[in-house]
Amino acid sequence: KEDSDVEACVDLLLQRWCLTTLLHDSDEPSLLRFMCAELTRGYFLEHNEAKYTERRERVYTCMRIPRELERLMSFGFFLCLDAFLYVFTLLPLRTLLAFLRLLTIPCCGLGGSRFLQPAQVCDLLKGLIMVLCYSMMHYVDYAMMYHLIRGQSVIKLYIIYNMLEVADRLFSSFGQDILDALYWTATEPKSRKRAHIGVIPHFFMAVFYVFLHAILIMVQASTLNVAFNSHNKSLLTIMMSNNFVEIKGSVFKKFEKNNLFQMSNSDIKERFTNSVLLLIVCLRNMEQFSWNSDHLWVLLPDVFIVILSEVAVDIIKHAFITKFNDITADVYSEYKASLAFELVSSRQQNAYTDYSDSVARRMGFIPLPLAVLLIRVVMSSVKIQGALSSVCLLLFYLGLITMKVLNNIVILGKSCRYVKEANMEGKLFKRPTAQTSKQTPKKANPTKSPPLSDILSVSQTGQPSPRAKPFPPAPPPVTEVTSDPPPDSPPKPEESSSETPQSTELKHRTIKKDLLEIDRFTICGNRIG
């Protein structure tokens, strides 16, 4: 019986083999059959629809990155420009008003608790720092520094330029802390226990920092000027290639949204600083050629090449960072809303700090050293002699004020629109209470935010007035669990107080974090008065 079953299986296999030989022309494998199979082989992409849809969305994201990134860069550039123009336009007037107030104190009496308002003290300190650093910059010879740098080799200059970029970032990160320490030491309430070394040491530290940072930027401008004036442009080519090396150092790293936000702010600051450096190079070159307009057309192609290379590097870098870390292009709209929130917050009646300081904390851009260097270069390049020159200088100052006001109006309107689109209008007054509750627990409840139009009506130079009535308390939230009990409720037992840090830890461990909670460099965290 077993032999008959084996014979039946063999017959079945032979029948199937014969059938296959009849269907095919040849039973032996050949190159022609292989090519026919490869040319007629079919596959269905819809079987892996999710994978290919994701790849298509990545392509669309990379195509959207240039537009969204440049919108953010343009908005941040004008924010830096507004803070930079503030040093030349409104800061001298505010310093003059504070100085007149200081002179009229004996006439007005000493009955008040403070001789000067905190903002006036900060304005006086900024004005003194600018005057002292500008007078110290007169002892630095720009021409000697230029010829000293020009005598070095190309490779040495390339290394020097890289070291200067690193030093500039370190100076910017630590410099704002020095200035904030000075402002807070000068405006700190005197009733508190003395826990600092004094205002005068902090003031000299700030002057020393601004002077060193201004010299550092001057060396950068001199190196860039040498690159522009070299015959074969080899140094300029090497310096431009340094931007593409930045792609290698940042693209293949892991980035979160808050890290990408800090990188975007650093790129905005770097683009604005390079624009001012290019302006200084053009001024120095035009002075050497007796302001001949023909030489300006020689400089403009190199200037455009440097700017375009920097823009291309930023686009490529951000496009691949978002691709490798699965970040959508909509994140740049969130970054714009966060920067706009800082601008609108600084226009509140009881804002903690000035707008220029909030931009410095957010982007790492400190306008004082760059302004000192630009004043030094302009005063050495342009000779003011006679009444006509004085009139031209006055008209130029009025033009700067006009540019400052127009730029301020435009970016403030844009900021209000971005804040409304991001639904962040309600956080304008909740954020200071959230920050102060960490330092002094069990304070008042969160306040209800007034409409955004009330903030725009507040004067920028007005001092904060004492509030007659507190804001009406907001209704208690339904979905969130607050850690502070209401003021009228009895104290809870110790078990509820022990659960408070756990609930706050679980709240901070959520995947979707708000940019306002992630960023450490907030105007509320660095209160100066």
C-alpha positions in Angstrom: 0.0 0.0 0.0 2.8 2.4 0.8 4.5 1.7 -2.6 1.2 2.5 -4.4 1.0 5.9 -2.5 4.6 6.8 -3.5 3.9 5.9 -7.2 0.8 8.2 -7.1 2.8 11.1 -5.7 5.4 10.6 -8.4 2.8 10.6 -11.1 1.2 13.8 -9.8 4.6 15.6 -9.7 5.3 14.4 -13.3 1.9 15.7 -14.5 2.6 19.2 -12.9 6.1 19.3 -14.4 4.7 18.5 -17.8 2.1 21.2 -17.4 4.7 23.8 -16.6 6.8 22.8 -19.6 3.8 23.2 -21.9 3.1 26.7 -20.6 6.7 27.9 -21.0 8.7 27.9 -24.1 11.8 26.5 -22.4 12.3 24.8 -19.2 16.0 25.9 -18.8 16.9 29.2 -17.2 18.3 31.8 -19.6 19.3 35.5 -19.7 16.4 36.3 -22.0 13.9 34.8 -19.6 15.5 36.8 -16.7 15.3 40.1 -18.6 11.7 39.4 -19.6 10.8 38.7 -16.0 12.5 41.9 -14.8 10.9 44.1 -17.4 7.4 42.7 -16.8 7.6 42.4 -13.0 4.9 44.4 -11.3 4.5 45.9 -7.8 1.8 47.9 -6.0 2.7 51.0 -4.1 -0.7 51.2 -2.5 0.3 48.2 -0.4 2.7 50.5 1.6 0.6 53.7 1.5 1.6 55.0 4.9 5.4 54.9 4.1 5.1 56.7 0.8 2.7 59.3 2.1 5.2 60.1 4.9 8.0 60.4 2.3 5.9 62.8 0.2 5.2 64.9 3.3 8.9 65.1 4.0 9.5 66.5 0.5 6.7 69.0 1.0 8.2 70.0 4.3 11.6 70.6 2.8 10.0 72.7 0.1 8.2 74.8 2.7 11.3 75.3 4.9 12.8 78.2 2.9 9.6 80.3 3.0 8.9 79.7 6.7 12.5 80.1 7.7 12.9 83.4 5.9 9.7 84.7 7.4 11.1 84.0 10.8 14.5 85.4 9.9 13.0 88.6 8.5 10.8 89.1 11.6 13.8 88.5 13.9 16.0 90.7 11.8 13.7 93.6 12.2 13.4 92.9 15.9 17.2 93.2 16.2 17.1 96.3 14.1 14.5 97.9 16.4 16.6 97.1 19.5 19.7 98.4 17.7 18.1 101.7 16.6 16.8 102.1 20.2 20.4 102.7 21.3 20.9 105.6 18.8 17.5 107.2 19.0 15.5 106.8 22.3 18.3 105.8 24.7 20.1 109.2 24.5 16.8 111.0 25.1 15.9 108.8 28.0 19.4 109.2 29.5 19.1 113.0 29.2 15.7 112.9 30.9 17.0 110.8 33.7 20.1 113.1 34.1 17.8 116.1 34.3 15.7 114.3 36.9 18.9 113.6 38.9 19.9 117.3 38.7 16.5 118.5 39.9 16.3 116.2 42.9 17.5 119.0 45.3 14.8 121.3 44.0 12.0 118.8 44.1 12.8 117.5 47.5 13.7 114.1 48.8 10.4 113.0 50.2 9.9 110.1 47.9 11.1 106.6 48.6 13.2 106.6 45.5 15.3 109.4 43.9 15.0 107.8 40.5 12.7 105.2 39.0 14.4 101.8 38.2 14.1 102.4 34.5 15.8 105.8 34.8 18.6 104.2 36.8 19.1 101.6 34.0 19.0 104.4 31.4 21.7 106.4 33.2 23.9 103.3 33.6 23.6 102.4 29.9 24.4 106.0 28.9 27.5 106.1 31.1 28.7 102.7 29.7 28.3 104.0 26.2 30.2 107.2 26.9 33.0 105.6 28.7 33.5 102.8 26.2 33.4 105.2 23.3 36.1 107.4 24.9 38.2 104.2 25.5 37.8 103.1 21.9 39.6 106.3 20.8 42.8 104.7 22.1 42.4 101.7 19.8 43.9 102.4 16.4 41.8 100.7 13.7 44.4 101.3 10.9 47.2 99.7 12.9 45.0 96.7 13.7 44.1 96.3 10.0 47.7 96.3 8.8 48.7 93.9 11.6 46.0 91.4 10.5 46.9 91.9 6.9 50.5 90.8 7.5 49.4 87.4 8.7 49.1 84.3 6.5 45.8 83.1 5.1 45.6 80.0 7.2 46.4 81.9 10.4 43.7 84.4 9.6 41.2 81.6 9.0 42.0 80.2 12.4 41.7 83.6 14.0 38.3 84.2 12.4 37.0 80.9 13.8 38.3 81.7 17.2 36.7 85.1 17.1 33.3 83.6 16.2 33.5 81.2 19.2 34.6 84.1 21.5 31.7 86.3 20.3 29.2 83.6 21.2 30.8 83.2 24.7 30.9 86.9 25.2 27.2 87.3 24.2 26.1 84.5 26.5 27.9 85.9 29.6 27.7 89.6 28.8 23.9 89.9 29.3 24.3 88.3 32.7 26.8 90.9 33.7 24.5 93.7 32.5 21.5 92.2 34.3 23.5 91.8 37.5 24.4 95.5 37.3 20.8 96.6 36.6 19.4 94.5 39.4 22.1 95.6 41.9 21.4 99.2 41.2 17.6 98.9 41.4 17.3 96.3 44.2 15.2 97.4 47.1 17.4 98.7 49.9 15.3 97.0 52.6 16.8 93.7 51.6 19.9 92.3 53.1 23.1 93.2 51.2 24.1 90.1 49.2 26.3 91.7 46.5 29.7 93.3 46.1 28.3 96.8 45.3 27.1 98.8 42.3 30.5 100.3 41.5 32.3 96.9 41.0 29.4 95.7 38.8 29.5 98.9 36.8 33.3 98.5 36.1 32.7 94.9 35.2 30.0 96.0 32.7 32.3 98.7 31.2 35.1 96.2 30.9 32.9 93.7 29.2 31.4 96.1 26.6 34.9 97.5 25.8 36.4 94.0 25.3 33.4 92.9 23.2 33.6 96.0 21.0 37.4 95.3 20.4 36.5 91.7 19.5 33.9 92.8 16.9 36.5 95.3 15.6 39.0 92.5 15.0 36.2 90.5 13.2 35.5 93.6 11.0 39.2 94.1 10.3 39.6 90.4 9.3 36.6 90.7 7.0 38.0 93.9 5.5 41.3 92.1 4.8 39.4 89.4 3.0 37.5 91.9 0.9 40.7 93.7 -0.1 42.8 90.7 -0.9 43.6 90.3 -4.6 42.8 86.7 -5.2 39.9 86.6 -2.7 41.2 83.4 -1.3 40.5 84.4 2.3 37.0 85.4 1.5 36.4 82.0 -0.2 37.8 80.2 2.9 35.6 82.3 5.2 32.5 81.5 3.1 33.3 77.8 3.1 33.4 78.0 6.9 29.6 78.5 6.8 29.2 75.2 4.9 31.3 73.4 7.6 28.6 74.5 10.0 26.2 72.2 8.2 28.3 69.2 9.1 28.5 70.1 12.7 24.7 70.6 13.2 22.8 68.5 10.7 23.6 65.1 12.0 22.8 65.9 15.7 19.6 65.2 17.6 17.4 68.3 17.9 14.3 69.0 19.8 12.0 71.9 19.3 13.5 74.0 22.0 17.1 73.3 20.7 16.0 74.3 17.2 14.5 77.5 18.6 17.7 78.4 20.2 19.6 77.7 17.0 17.1 79.8 15.0 17.6 82.8 17.4 21.4 82.4 17.1 21.1 82.4 13.3 19.0 85.6 13.4 21.6 87.3 15.6 24.5 86.1 13.5 22.8 87.4 10.3 22.2 90.8 11.8 25.7 91.1 13.2 27.2 90.1 9.9 25.1 92.8 8.2 26.5 95.4 10.5 30.0 94.1 10.0 29.5 94.4 6.2 28.3 98.0 6.7 31.5 98.8 8.7 33.7 97.3 6.0 31.9 99.3 3.3 32.4 102.5 5.4 36.1 101.9 5.9 36.7 101.1 2.3 34.7 104.1 1.0 36.7 106.3 3.3 40.0 105.0 1.9 38.8 105.8 -1.6 37.6 109.3 -0.7 33.9 108.2 -1.0 34.2 107.4 -4.7 30.9 105.8 -5.8 32.7 103.6 -8.4 34.4 101.6 -5.6 31.0 100.9 -4.1 30.0 98.9 -7.2 33.2 96.9 -6.7 32.3 96.0 -3.2 28.6 95.2 -3.7 29.1 91.8 -5.6 31.2 90.5 -2.7 28.7 91.7 -0.2 25.9 90.0 -2.0 27.9 86.8 -2.3 28.5 86.7 1.5 24.9 87.3 2.3 23.6 84.7 -0.2 26.0 82.1 1.0 24.8 82.6 4.5 21.1 82.4 3.5 21.8 79.2 1.5 23.6 77.6 4.5 20.8 78.5 6.9 18.1 77.0 4.5 20.1 73.8 3.9 20.9 73.4 7.6 17.3 73.9 8.8 15.8 71.8 6.0 17.9 68.7 6.9 17.5 69.2 10.6 13.8 69.2 10.3 13.9 66.2 8.0 16.1 64.0 10.2 14.2 64.9 13.4 10.7 64.7 12.0 9.9 68.3 12.8 7.2 70.0 10.7 7.6 73.4 9.0 4.8 74.8 11.2 7.2 75.0 14.1 8.6 78.2 12.7 5.2 79.8 13.1 5.3 78.9 16.8 8.8 80.5 17.0 7.4 83.7 15.5 4.6 83.7 18.0 7.0 83.3 20.8 9.1 86.2 19.7 6.0 88.3 19.1 4.8 87.4 22.6 8.1 88.9 24.0 7.5 92.1 22.1 3.9 92.5 23.2 4.8 91.6 26.8 7.4 94.4 26.9 4.6 96.9 26.0 2.6 96.2 29.1 2.3 98.9 31.7 4.0 96.8 34.4 6.5 95.1 32.1 9.6 93.7 33.9 12.2 95.0 31.5 12.8 97.0 28.4 12.2 95.6 24.9 15.9 95.8 23.9 16.9 93.7 27.0 14.2 91.1 26.2 15.5 90.7 22.7 19.1 90.4 24.1 18.0 87.6 26.4 16.0 85.8 23.8 18.4 85.9 20.8 21.7 86.6 22.6 22.0 89.9 20.7 23.6 92.7 22.9 23.4 96.0 21.0 25.7 98.0 23.2 29.2 96.7 22.0 28.1 96.8 18.3 26.7 100.3 18.7 29.9 101.5 20.3 32.0 100.2 17.5 29.7 101.6 14.8 29.8 105.1 16.4 33.6 104.8 16.6 33.8 103.9 12.9 31.3 106.5 11.7 32.9 109.3 13.7 36.4 108.4 12.3 35.1 108.0 8.8 32.9 111.1 8.5 34.3 114.6 9.5 31.7 117.0 10.9 32.8 120.5 10.4 30.7 123.7 10.1 27.1 124.5 10.5 26.0 122.6 7.4 27.5 119.3 8.7 25.7 119.8 12.0 22.4 120.4 10.2 23.0 117.2 8.2 23.7 115.3 11.4 20.5 116.5 13.0 18.5 115.5 9.9 20.2 112.1 10.0 19.2 111.7 13.6 15.6 112.6 12.8 15.7 110.1 10.0 16.8 107.4 12.4 14.0 108.3 14.8 11.5 108.1 11.9 12.9 104.7 10.9 12.7 103.5 14.5 9.1 104.5 14.9 8.0 103.1 11.6 9.8 99.8 12.2 8.3 99.7 15.7 4.8 100.2 14.4 5.1 97.5 11.8 6.6 94.8 14.0 4.2 95.6 16.8 1.2 95.1 14.4 2.7 91.9 13.1 3.4 90.7 16.7 -0.2 91.3 17.7 -1.4 89.3 14.7 1.0 86.4 15.5 -0.1 86.3 19.1 -3.8 86.2 18.2 -3.2 83.5 15.6 -1.4 81.3 18.1 -4.1 81.9 20.8 -1.5 83.2 23.2 -3.4 86.4 24.1 -4.6 85.0 27.4 -1.0 84.2 28.6 0.1 87.9 28.6 -0.8 88.3 32.3 -0.8 84.7 33.5 2.9 84.3 32.8 4.3 86.8 35.3 2.1 85.4 38.1 3.3 81.9 37.2 6.9 82.9 37.5 6.5 84.8 40.7 4.6 82.0 42.3 7.7 79.9 42.2 9.6 82.4 44.2 6.9 83.5 46.7 4.2 80.8 47.1 0.5 81.4 47.8 0.1 84.8 46.1 -2.9 86.1 44.4 -4.8 84.1 41.8 -4.1 84.3 38.1 -5.6 87.5 36.6 -7.9 87.9 33.7 -6.1 89.2 30.6 -7.5 92.4 29.1 -7.9 92.7 25.3 -4.7 93.1 23.3 -5.7 96.6 22.1 -5.3 97.9 25.7 -1.6 97.0 25.7 -1.0 99.0 22.5 -2.4 102.1 24.1 0.2 102.1 26.9 3.0 104.6 26.4 6.4 103.0 26.0 8.2 105.6 28.2 5.7 105.9 30.9 6.6 104.7 34.4 4.4 102.0 36.0 1.8 103.6 38.3 0.4 101.9 41.4 -2.8 100.0 40.7 -5.9 101.1 42.6 -7.8 97.8 42.1 -6.4 94.4 41.4 -7.5 92.6 38.3 -10.7 90.5 38.8 -9.9 86.9 39.5 -10.3 84.5 36.7 -12.7 81.5 37.0 -11.1 78.3 38.3 -9.9 76.0 35.5 -11.8 72.8 34.9 -9.2 70.5 33.3 -6.0 71.6 35.1 -5.2 71.0 38.7 -3.5 73.9 40.4 -1.0 73.4 43.1 -1.9 76.6 45.1 -5.1 76.6 47.1 -7.5 79.5 47.0 -6.9 82.2 49.6 -10.2 81.7 51.4 -10.0 77.9 51.7 -8.6 76.2 54.9 -5.1 74.7 54.7 -4.9 71.2 53.3 -3.3 68.3 55.2 0.3 67.3 54.6 -0.7 64.6 52.2 -2.0 67.0 49.6 1.1 69.2 50.0 3.3 66.2 49.3 1.5 65.5 46.1 2.2 69.0 44.7 5.7 68.4 43.5 4.7 65.1 41.9 1.9 66.7 40.0 4.2 69.5 38.8 6.8 66.9 37.7 4.1 65.0 35.7 3.0 68.2 34.1 6.6 69.0 33.0 7.1 65.5 31.6 4.4 65.8 29.0 5.5 65.4 25.4 4.0 68.6 24.0 5.7 71.4 25.9 4.9 75.0 25.3 7.7 77.1 24.0 7.1 79.7 26.7 7.6 77.1 29.4 10.6 75.5 27.7 12.7 78.6 27.1 14.7 79.6 30.2 15.6 83.0 28.9 12.4 84.8 29.6 11.8 88.4 30.6 10.0 87.2 33.7 12.9 85.0 34.7 15.4 87.9 34.5 13.5 90.6 36.3 15.5 93.8 36.7 13.2 96.2 38.3 
